[in-house]
């Protein structure tokens, strides 16, 4: 079952969020051999991708820490207002898990 997290992204600004993946006992999970993907759309069934997240390990991944990123050029091209997103975690075993999902509020950029 995925986690729910609503976030705000400022149009034209860089975005980053550090998350830690833990097991049922709250111990960090080794994610060093895993990959992540995430997209933002206005509606779940919309074909147009408003933006895509990139990911980097906070250290080497053995501590379960991953940074979710979006650069300022990507956020600048996003339509302001409400969007939805999800992030999928592909484990080294090939298992795909929806890690996070939620709403995004893109606030409009004034300074361009």
Buried (B, 14 or more C-beta within 10 A) or exposed (E): EBEEBEBEBBBBBEBEBEBEBEEEEEEBBBBEEBEBBBBBBBEEEEEEEBBEBBBEBEEEBEBBBBBBBBEBEBBBEBBBEEBBBBBBBBEEEEEEEEBBBBEBEBBEBEEE
